[in-house]
Amino acid sequence: MTNRQILQAMSGLMAGMFVAILAGTVVANALPRIIADLGASQSSYTWVVTAELLAMTATVPLWGKLADLFNQKLLLQLSLGLFVVGSLVAGFSQDVVTLIISRVIQGVGAGGLTALAQIVMAAIIPPRRLGKYAGIFGAVFAVGTVAGPLIGGVLVDTSWLGWRWCFFVGVPFALAGIVLLQRTLKLPTNRREVRIDWTGAFLIVTGVCALLIWTSLAGNSFDWASWQTAALVTTGLVLLAAAVFVESRAAEPIIPLDIFRNRTVSLTTLASFFVGIAMFAGTVFLSQYFQISLGKSPTIAGLMSLPMIGGLLVSSTVAGQIISATGKWKVYLIAGGVIMTAGLGLLSTIDADTHFGLLSVYMAFMGIGVGMLMQNLVLAAQNDVPAHELGAATSVLSFFRSLGGTIGTSVLGAVLANRVADEMAKGLAANGIPVTGGGHSSAVPDMTKLPEPLKDIVEHAYGIATGDLFLVATPFAFLGLLAVLFVKEKPLKTTSGMERLAAEEAPAAAAATVPAPRNGEDSGVQDAAPGAVGLRKD
């Protein structure tokens, strides 16, 4: 495909990716109003956020396997269609149960978009040329991450629109993506007999969901050390152990276990997990720090994250261009790991009095590191697996990145809550203010309603706690760097996934068209030119 054809085909992919990112970010500033209008509880607030993330994370491997078996364009359009249905149901919801169900549907669609967009890129673009297009993914991620909360805030504050348009706003992009994919993306349909491992899919999804529900609710709805923790962890581990047993014997496993024998896939998967922790920690907890510790509005808080997003955008674009020009990629993975670790370490020094100029430098460091790592880890794995396993390998990396983000957000959130409670207790005691309820509360304070002495205590507590949170996250980034160091650099292939798949299937096609020789006769295959297909004896 020419550069123009690739860019045309990517237009639909980018619309789909923007929709997937928007689904998770646009409701951030609208949720308090949504929950109040529907008369829901604090636990419902959590589930509106968690349901979409759970469904997206748990279904990514299933979408990746389907991409190896069926037409990828059709699957992309199906995932966009699911997103449209989920968005419309969410927008018209009259109760919180319907809203949560619609978020699950949105999450399933977003899982397909997350996995399939990168799989299709690998199918149409050779790894040697893929780097320079990765920057476009970084741009879409940056715009969706920054624009989502801003759009949500504006829609909620506009009287003639309201929170329901937070769900409706993504529908035109999804419909445009369906049309663009139909007109610009040309992919062959692999016609072969397939058997989907539904048992393995069920065990994987339910096992992962059990563990994600535990990490999402532990520390809020129940204690980390409780019978609920024991039940969910035991259930999740038993289901996943059963999934490994089933997958090892399935003809068409959802996650082919033998791909983990590939050193590159195993190491890049591990690194992706740690990148997920860093990426989500930056986007989730910095926004809260801006609003509570620095006293900024939701809109201003969204704008203050621009240094991090800008660093991600620039580094992913520049590194991608250089990789495509030189074919060398490992040095950028190592540099990304070093810079991401340094960025998290620098962010661990912040408090309520940190100057925004200094904070911007720290955020830019983290963004540059994540930008160098996120897409290039996928590139390294896609370059080192057979074409018929591109979908599985890509979805495994996406799955573990999302899993790292989900688990990291929950665990780091618990660290933040405990540190805030401790600092609040110290501050209240130092000012002679009596502590009620033991000083521990999982509720996020409304800074506009707090009196001045208490407001200063809360700002200080969240500033100190956020710095400690990044200190806890720093060793995980270092582990990601260690994983990258052991990845072996291999030359980038110059053929696309479709071309490689055709080459892999050519010998089988040739064997199928050569009739078995009669007794005493030679088939003549050994005299054929190398690569000849469809030989027959006349």
BAFI-969236 format. One line per field, with one value per residue (C-alpha): residue in one letter; residue number from 1; x, y, z. Coordinates in nm, 2 decimals, decimal comma, always signed. Layout:
residuo (a ...)
num (NUM ...)
px (X ...)
py (Y ...)
pz (Z ...)
//
This chain:
residuo (m t n r q i l q a m s g l m a g m f v a i l a g t v v a n a l p r i i a d l g a s q s s y t w v v t a e l l a m t a t v p l w g k l a d l f n q k l l l q l s l g l f v v g s l v a g f s q d v v t l i i s r v i q g v g a g g l t a l a q i v m a a i i p p r r l g k y a g i f g a v f a v g t v a g p l i g g v l v d t s w l g w r w c f f v g v p f a l a g i v l l q r t l k l p t n r r e v r i d w t g a f l i v t g v c a l l i w t s l a g n s f d w a s w q t a a l v t t g l v l l a a a v f v e s r a a e p i i p l d i f r n r t v s l t t l a s f f v g i a m f a g t v f l s q y f q i s l g k s p t i a g l m s l p m i g g l l v s s t v a g q i i s a t g k w k v y l i a g g v i m t a g l g l l s t i d a d t h f g l l s v y m a f m g i g v g m l m q n l v l a a q n d v p a h e l g a a t s v l s f f r s l g g t i g t s v l g a v l a n r v a d e m a k g l a a n g i p v t g g g h s s a v p d m t k l p e p l k d i v e h a y g i a t g d l f l v a t p f a f l g l l a v l f v k e k p l k t t s g m e r l a a e e a p a a a a a t v p a p r n g e d s g v q d a a p g a v g l r k d)
num (1 2 3 4 5 6 7 8 9 10 11 12 13 14 15 16 17 18 19 20 21 22 23 24 25 26 27 28 29 30 31 32 33 34 35 36 37 38 39 40 41 42 43 44 45 46 47 48 49 50 51 52 53 54 55 56 57 58 59 60 61 62 63 64 65 66 67 68 69 70 71 72 73 74 75 76 77 78 79 80 81 82 83 84 85 86 87 88 89 90 91 92 93 94 95 96 97 98 99 100 101 102 103 104 105 106 107 108 109 110 111 112 113 114 115 116 117 118 119 120 121 122 123 124 125 126 127 128 129 130 131 132 133 134 135 136 137 138 139 140 141 142 143 144 145 146 147 148 149 150 151 152 153 154 155 156 157 158 159 160 161 162 163 164 165 166 167 168 169 170 171 172 173 174 175 176 177 178 179 180 181 182 183 184 185 186 187 188 189 190 191 192 193 194 195 196 197 198 199 200 201 202 203 204 205 206 207 208 209 210 211 212 213 214 215 216 217 218 219 220 221 222 223 224 225 226 227 228 229 230 231 232 233 234 235 236 237 238 239 240 241 242 243 244 245 246 247 248 249 250 251 252 253 254 255 256 257 258 259 260 261 262 263 264 265 266 267 268 269 270 271 272 273 274 275 276 277 278 279 280 281 282 283 284 285 286 287 288 289 290 291 292 293 294 295 296 297 298 299 300 301 302 303 304 305 306 307 308 309 310 311 312 313 314 315 316 317 318 319 320 321 322 323 324 325 326 327 328 329 330 331 332 333 334 335 336 337 338 339 340 341 342 343 344 345 346 347 348 349 350 351 352 353 354 355 356 357 358 359 360 361 362 363 364 365 366 367 368 369 370 371 372 373 374 375 376 377 378 379 380 381 382 383 384 385 386 387 388 389 390 391 392 393 394 395 396 397 398 399 400 401 402 403 404 405 406 407 408 409 410 411 412 413 414 415 416 417 418 419 420 421 422 423 424 425 426 427 428 429 430 431 432 433 434 435 436 437 438 439 440 441 442 443 444 445 446 447 448 449 450 451 452 453 454 455 456 457 458 459 460 461 462 463 464 465 466 467 468 469 470 471 472 473 474 475 476 477 478 479 480 481 482 483 484 485 486 487 488 489 490 491 492 493 494 495 496 497 498 499 500 501 502 503 504 505 506 507 508 509 510 511 512 513 514 515 516 517 518 519 520 521 522 523 524 525 526 527 528 529 530 531 532 533 534 535 536 537 538)
px (+0,00 +0,12 +0,15 -0,17 -0,36 -0,23 -0,33 -0,68 -0,72 -0,59 -0,86 -1,12 -0,88 -0,81 -1,18 -1,23 -0,93 -1,05 -1,39 -1,24 -1,03 -1,32 -1,55 -1,32 -1,23 -1,54 -1,74 -1,47 -1,60 -1,97 -2,00 -2,11 -2,39 -2,49 -2,51 -2,70 -2,96 -3,02 -3,04 -2,76 -2,52 -2,14 -2,09 -2,28 -2,04 -1,75 -1,93 -2,01 -1,63 -1,52 -1,78 -1,64 -1,28 -1,35 -1,53 -1,26 -0,97 -1,12 -1,23 -0,91 -0,76 -1,09 -1,09 -0,73 -0,79 -1,10 -0,87 -0,66 -0,97 -1,21 -1,21 -1,06 -1,25 -1,58 -1,47 -1,37 -1,70 -1,88 -1,69 -1,78 -2,14 -2,13 -2,00 -2,28 -2,54 -2,38 -2,36 -2,72 -2,84 -2,62 -2,75 -3,11 -3,07 -3,33 -3,17 -2,82 -2,85 -2,92 -2,63 -2,39 -2,51 -2,46 -2,11 -2,03 -2,15 -1,93 -1,64 -1,67 -1,67 -1,37 -1,18 -1,23 -1,11 -0,80 -0,69 -0,79 -0,66 -0,30 -0,35 -0,49 -0,19 +0,05 -0,15 -0,12 +0,22 +0,56 +0,73 +1,01 +0,76 +0,53 +0,73 +0,65 +0,27 +0,29 +0,31 -0,04 -0,16 +0,02 -0,15 -0,50 -0,42 -0,31 -0,61 -0,86 -0,70 -0,69 -1,01 -1,23 -1,26 -1,28 -1,56 -1,74 -1,71 -1,84 -2,13 -2,24 -2,21 -2,41 -2,78 -2,93 -2,71 -2,64 -2,46 -2,64 -2,45 -2,13 -2,24 -2,40 -2,09 -1,89 -2,17 -2,09 -1,72 -1,81 -2,05 -1,79 -1,53 -1,76 -1,81 -1,44 -1,34 -1,58 -1,46 -1,08 -0,97 -0,92 -0,83 -0,86 -1,09 -0,92 -1,15 -1,07 -1,25 -1,22 -1,32 -1,34 -1,24 -1,55 -1,46 -1,12 -1,27 -1,53 -1,26 -1,02 -1,29 -1,45 -1,11 -0,97 -1,30 -1,28 -0,93 -1,02 -1,33 -1,11 -0,85 -1,12 -1,33 -1,07 -0,99 -1,33 -1,62 -1,43 -1,09 -0,79 -0,76 -1,12 -1,33 -1,43 -1,07 -1,01 -1,31 -1,24 -0,87 -0,93 -1,20 -0,99 -0,68 -0,88 -1,05 -0,73 -0,55 -0,84 -0,81 -0,44 -0,53 -0,80 -0,58 -0,29 -0,52 -0,74 -0,70 -0,76 -0,67 -0,77 -0,42 -0,17 +0,05 +0,34 +0,38 +0,52 +0,81 +0,91 +1,15 +1,05 +0,68 +0,73 +0,96 +0,76 +0,44 +0,60 +0,72 +0,37 +0,22 +0,46 +0,40 +0,02 +0,08 +0,29 +0,05 -0,27 -0,10 -0,01 -0,34 -0,57 -0,39 -0,23 -0,58 -0,70 -0,38 -0,44 -0,80 -0,76 -0,40 -0,36 -0,72 -0,78 -1,11 -1,17 -1,11 -0,79 -0,68 -0,72 -0,51 -0,24 -0,17 -0,06 +0,31 +0,28 +0,06 +0,28 +0,59 +0,41 +0,31 +0,65 +0,85 +0,63 +0,63 +1,00 +1,11 +0,88 +1,02 +1,38 +1,31 +1,15 +1,46 +1,73 +1,56 +1,71 +1,45 +1,60 +1,78 +1,45 +1,30 +1,59 +1,58 +1,21 +1,25 +1,52 +1,32 +0,99 +1,16 +1,33 +1,00 +0,82 +1,11 +1,10 +0,72 +0,77 +0,92 +0,61 +0,38 +0,12 +0,38 +0,56 +0,59 +0,40 +0,71 +0,90 +0,60 +0,57 +0,93 +0,86 +0,54 +0,71 +0,98 +0,72 +0,53 +0,84 +0,93 +0,58 +0,57 +0,89 +0,78 +0,41 +0,39 +0,75 +0,69 +0,41 +0,63 +0,90 +0,66 +0,48 +0,81 +0,91 +0,60 +0,45 +0,19 -0,09 -0,02 -0,01 -0,36 -0,29 +0,05 -0,08 -0,39 -0,18 +0,03 -0,28 -0,44 -0,15 -0,11 -0,48 -0,44 -0,14 -0,34 -0,64 -0,45 -0,20 -0,49 -0,65 -0,34 -0,20 -0,54 -0,53 -0,18 -0,31 -0,61 -0,41 -0,14 -0,41 -0,58 -0,25 -0,15 -0,50 -0,49 -0,15 -0,27 -0,59 -0,40 -0,15 -0,42 -0,62 -0,92 -1,10 -1,09 -1,43 -1,47 -1,10 -1,00 -1,04 -1,28 -1,28 -1,49 -1,32 -1,36 -1,54 -1,28 -1,53 -1,72 -1,43 -1,34 -0,99 -0,79 -0,93 -0,88 -0,51 -0,48 -0,65 -0,43 -0,12 -0,23 -0,31 +0,02 +0,23 +0,03 +0,05 +0,43 +0,45 +0,22 +0,47 +0,75 +0,57 +0,52 +0,89 +1,02 +0,76 +0,89 +1,24 +1,12 +0,99 +1,33 +1,50 +1,26 +1,34 +1,72 +1,69 +1,49 +1,70 +1,70 +1,61 +1,60 +1,26 +1,08 +1,01 +0,69 +0,34 +0,14 -0,08 +0,23 +0,39 +0,06 +0,05 +0,40 +0,33 +0,02 +0,19 +0,35 +0,03 -0,15 +0,12 +0,09 -0,29 -0,27 -0,01 -0,18 -0,03 +0,20 +0,09 +0,29 +0,64 +0,60 +0,77 +0,56 +0,82 +0,80 +1,17 +1,24 +1,01 +1,14 +1,15 +0,83 +0,62 +0,26 -0,01 +0,20 +0,02 +0,12 -0,04)
py (+0,00 +0,36 +0,61 +0,78 +0,45 +0,37 +0,71 +0,68 +0,34 +0,47 +0,75 +0,50 +0,33 +0,67 +0,76 +0,42 +0,48 +0,83 +0,69 +0,42 +0,67 +0,92 +0,66 +0,63 +1,00 +1,21 +1,10 +1,19 +1,54 +1,45 +1,16 +1,36 +1,52 +1,19 +1,00 +1,29 +1,30 +0,93 +0,92 +0,66 +0,57 +0,61 +0,24 +0,30 +0,59 +0,33 +0,08 +0,33 +0,38 +0,02 -0,16 -0,01 -0,07 -0,43 -0,52 -0,36 -0,53 -0,87 -0,89 -0,77 -1,12 -1,26 -0,98 -1,05 -1,42 -1,35 -1,12 -1,42 -1,62 -1,38 -1,07 -0,79 -0,51 -0,67 -0,71 -0,35 -0,24 -0,47 -0,33 +0,03 -0,09 -0,22 +0,11 +0,30 +0,08 +0,11 +0,49 +0,53 +0,32 +0,51 +0,85 +0,75 +0,57 +0,64 +0,45 +0,35 -0,02 +0,05 +0,29 +0,03 -0,23 +0,02 +0,09 -0,29 -0,28 +0,02 -0,16 -0,46 -0,24 -0,04 -0,36 -0,45 -0,11 -0,12 -0,46 -0,45 -0,10 -0,21 -0,55 -0,40 -0,16 -0,45 -0,63 -0,34 -0,18 -0,35 -0,32 -0,12 +0,15 +0,11 +0,34 +0,66 +0,59 +0,52 +0,89 +0,93 +0,69 +0,90 +1,21 +1,05 +0,92 +1,27 +1,45 +1,19 +1,20 +1,58 +1,66 +1,40 +1,56 +1,91 +1,81 +1,64 +1,94 +2,18 +1,95 +1,92 +2,30 +2,38 +2,40 +2,30 +1,99 +1,82 +1,50 +1,27 +1,43 +1,29 +0,96 +1,09 +1,29 +0,98 +0,83 +1,05 +0,96 +0,59 +0,60 +0,80 +0,53 +0,25 +0,44 +0,52 +0,16 +0,03 +0,27 +0,27 -0,05 -0,35 -0,67 -1,03 -1,27 -1,58 -1,86 -2,16 -2,39 -2,25 -2,36 -2,10 -2,21 -2,08 -2,26 -2,10 -1,76 -1,79 -1,90 -1,62 -1,35 -1,46 -1,52 -1,18 -1,01 -1,16 -1,03 -0,68 -0,65 -0,73 -0,47 -0,21 -0,25 -0,35 -0,07 +0,10 -0,14 -0,39 -0,42 -0,56 -0,83 -0,96 -1,27 -1,09 -1,06 -1,42 -1,53 -1,31 -1,39 -1,76 -1,77 -1,57 -1,78 -2,11 -1,99 -1,88 -2,20 -2,39 -2,16 -2,24 -2,62 -2,57 -2,34 -2,59 -2,85 -2,64 -2,66 -2,28 -2,13 -1,78 -1,71 -1,95 -2,03 -2,11 -1,74 -1,69 -1,92 -1,63 -1,42 -1,09 -1,14 -1,24 -0,94 -0,68 -0,81 -0,77 -0,42 -0,32 -0,42 -0,17 +0,10 +0,06 +0,13 +0,45 +0,58 +0,54 +0,67 +0,99 +1,05 +0,96 +1,09 +1,40 +1,53 +1,48 +1,65 +1,95 +1,99 +1,92 +2,01 +2,30 +2,41 +2,42 +2,37 +2,05 +2,24 +2,40 +2,06 +1,91 +2,18 +2,14 +1,79 +1,92 +1,89 +1,52 +1,46 +1,68 +1,48 +1,16 +1,29 +1,44 +1,14 +0,88 +1,07 +1,15 +0,81 +0,64 +0,85 +0,77 +0,40 +0,38 +0,56 +0,36 +0,02 +0,05 +0,03 -0,11 +0,21 +0,39 +0,13 +0,16 +0,54 +0,54 +0,31 +0,53 +0,86 +0,71 +0,59 +0,93 +1,11 +0,91 +0,96 +1,34 +1,34 +1,17 +1,50 +1,71 +1,86 +2,13 +2,40 +2,27 +2,54 +2,45 +2,52 +2,25 +2,02 +2,06 +1,94 +1,63 +1,55 +1,60 +1,35 +1,09 +1,16 +1,13 +0,79 +0,65 +0,77 +0,59 +0,27 +0,23 +0,18 +0,05 -0,24 -0,35 -0,30 -0,53 -0,81 -0,78 -0,80 -1,13 -1,35 -1,54 -1,35 -1,59 -1,50 -1,12 -1,08 -1,29 -1,12 -0,77 -0,83 -0,99 -0,67 -0,45 -0,67 -0,66 -0,28 -0,23 -0,49 -0,30 +0,02 -0,12 -0,30 +0,00 +0,25 +0,04 -0,03 +0,32 +0,46 +0,26 +0,40 +0,75 +0,71 +0,58 +0,85 +1,12 +0,99 +0,98 +1,34 +1,47 +1,32 +1,49 +1,82 +1,82 +1,73 +2,00 +2,26 +2,13 +2,03 +1,72 +1,41 +1,24 +0,89 +0,80 +1,05 +0,79 +0,85 +0,73 +1,03 +1,30 +1,64 +1,93 +2,20 +2,48 +2,40 +2,36 +2,64 +2,80 +2,61 +2,27 +2,35 +2,41 +2,08 +1,89 +2,06 +1,97 +1,61 +1,54 +1,71 +1,49 +1,17 +1,22 +1,25 +0,93 +0,76 +0,83 +0,71 +0,37 +0,36 +0,43 +0,07 -0,07 +0,16 +0,03 -0,33 -0,23 -0,10 -0,42 -0,62 -0,40 -0,45 -0,82 -0,78 -0,89 -0,65 -0,81 -0,64 -0,50 -0,69 -0,52 -0,71 -0,64 -0,89 -0,98 -1,05 -1,26 -1,45 -1,52 -1,65 -1,87 -2,02 -2,07 -2,40 -2,54 -2,42 -2,58 -2,91 -2,91 -2,86 -3,14 -3,47 -3,78 -3,97 -4,30 -4,61 -4,60 -4,24 -3,93 -3,62 -3,39 -3,14 -3,16 -3,02 -2,73 -2,38 -2,25 -2,09 -2,24 -2,29 -2,50 -2,76 -3,05 -3,34 -3,34)
pz (+0,00 -0,07 +0,21 +0,08 +0,09 +0,44 +0,57 +0,42 +0,58 +0,91 +0,92 +1,02 +1,27 +1,43 +1,46 +1,63 +1,87 +1,96 +2,04 +2,27 +2,46 +2,48 +2,64 +2,94 +2,98 +2,89 +3,20 +3,44 +3,53 +3,46 +3,71 +4,02 +3,82 +3,66 +3,99 +4,16 +3,87 +3,88 +4,26 +4,29 +4,57 +4,60 +4,52 +4,19 +4,12 +4,14 +3,92 +3,64 +3,61 +3,67 +3,44 +3,12 +3,22 +3,33 +3,01 +2,80 +2,97 +3,00 +2,63 +2,46 +2,43 +2,28 +2,02 +1,94 +1,88 +1,66 +1,45 +1,37 +1,26 +1,09 +0,87 +1,07 +0,91 +0,99 +1,35 +1,37 +1,24 +1,49 +1,78 +1,67 +1,63 +1,99 +2,11 +1,93 +2,10 +2,44 +2,40 +2,30 +2,58 +2,83 +2,70 +2,74 +3,08 +3,34 +3,62 +3,73 +3,65 +3,29 +3,28 +3,42 +3,17 +2,89 +3,01 +2,99 +2,63 +2,56 +2,73 +2,50 +2,20 +2,33 +2,39 +2,03 +1,91 +2,15 +2,02 +1,65 +1,56 +1,62 +1,47 +1,15 +1,13 +1,15 +0,88 +0,63 +0,73 +0,74 +1,08 +0,91 +0,81 +1,11 +1,34 +1,17 +1,19 +1,56 +1,62 +1,49 +1,76 +2,01 +1,88 +1,90 +2,25 +2,36 +2,21 +2,35 +2,70 +2,72 +2,53 +2,71 +3,05 +2,89 +2,66 +2,95 +3,17 +2,90 +2,82 +3,18 +3,24 +2,92 +3,03 +2,69 +2,66 +2,99 +3,09 +2,85 +2,56 +2,72 +2,58 +2,26 +2,16 +2,06 +1,83 +1,52 +1,54 +1,57 +1,27 +1,07 +1,16 +1,03 +0,70 +0,65 +0,72 +0,47 +0,20 +0,26 +0,43 +0,21 +0,39 +0,26 +0,43 +0,56 +0,47 +0,68 +0,92 +1,27 +1,62 +1,89 +2,23 +2,41 +2,73 +2,75 +2,67 +2,95 +3,20 +3,10 +3,11 +3,44 +3,61 +3,51 +3,61 +3,96 +4,01 +3,86 +4,08 +4,38 +4,30 +4,21 +4,53 +4,79 +5,02 +4,94 +4,96 +5,19 +5,35 +5,16 +5,43 +5,44 +5,34 +5,02 +4,92 +5,00 +4,80 +4,49 +4,48 +4,52 +4,26 +4,01 +4,05 +4,02 +3,71 +3,55 +3,64 +3,47 +3,17 +3,14 +3,15 +2,88 +2,66 +2,66 +2,50 +2,27 +1,89 +1,86 +2,20 +2,28 +2,41 +2,25 +2,54 +2,32 +2,23 +2,57 +2,47 +2,25 +2,47 +2,30 +2,36 +2,73 +2,80 +2,62 +2,78 +3,12 +3,03 +2,90 +3,24 +3,42 +3,15 +3,22 +3,59 +3,52 +3,25 +3,45 +3,77 +3,58 +3,42 +3,71 +4,02 +3,88 +3,79 +4,14 +4,27 +4,05 +4,17 +4,54 +4,64 +4,40 +4,41 +4,03 +3,84 +3,64 +3,32 +3,43 +3,57 +3,23 +3,07 +3,33 +3,21 +2,87 +2,94 +3,00 +2,70 +2,49 +2,59 +2,50 +2,16 +2,07 +2,18 +2,01 +1,69 +1,68 +1,79 +1,54 +1,25 +1,35 +1,39 +1,04 +0,90 +1,08 +1,17 +1,52 +1,80 +2,12 +2,22 +2,23 +2,46 +2,70 +2,68 +2,74 +3,05 +3,19 +3,13 +3,26 +3,58 +3,63 +3,57 +3,83 +4,07 +4,02 +4,07 +4,40 +4,53 +4,47 +4,74 +4,76 +4,72 +4,41 +4,14 +3,82 +3,60 +3,79 +3,79 +3,41 +3,36 +3,57 +3,38 +3,05 +3,15 +3,24 +2,91 +2,70 +2,86 +2,82 +2,46 +2,37 +2,53 +2,46 +2,09 +2,04 +2,27 +2,04 +1,74 +1,88 +1,96 +1,62 +1,44 +1,62 +1,59 +1,29 +1,09 +1,20 +1,57 +1,52 +1,67 +1,98 +2,05 +2,00 +2,22 +2,49 +2,52 +2,51 +2,77 +3,02 +2,97 +3,06 +3,35 +3,48 +3,47 +3,64 +3,92 +3,95 +3,99 +4,26 +4,46 +4,43 +4,51 +4,84 +4,91 +4,84 +5,07 +5,36 +5,33 +5,31 +5,62 +5,81 +5,70 +5,78 +6,13 +6,19 +6,05 +6,25 +6,57 +6,51 +6,48 +6,77 +6,56 +6,69 +6,46 +6,39 +6,27 +6,32 +6,05 +5,77 +5,49 +5,13 +5,02 +4,80 +4,98 +4,81 +4,84 +4,78 +5,10 +5,34 +5,58 +5,54 +5,82 +5,71 +5,34 +5,40 +5,59 +5,30 +5,04 +5,23 +5,29 +4,92 +4,81 +5,04 +4,96 +4,58 +4,61 +4,81 +4,56 +4,28 +4,50 +4,53 +4,15 +4,07 +4,14 +3,90 +3,63 +3,71 +3,67 +3,33 +3,24 +3,35 +3,13 +2,83 +2,88 +2,81 +2,49 +2,19 +1,90 +1,57 +1,23 +1,14 +0,87 +0,54 +0,46 +0,60 +0,80 +0,50 +0,29 +0,56 +0,61 +0,24 +0,25 +0,55 +0,37 +0,03 +0,12 +0,25 -0,07 -0,28 -0,10 -0,14 -0,52 -0,58 -0,63 -0,46 -0,70 -0,85 -0,75 -0,90 -1,02 -0,90 -0,82 -0,99 -0,70 -0,63 -0,98 -0,94 -0,90 -0,54 -0,43 -0,71 -0,61 -0,76 -0,94 -1,10 -1,32 -1,67)
//
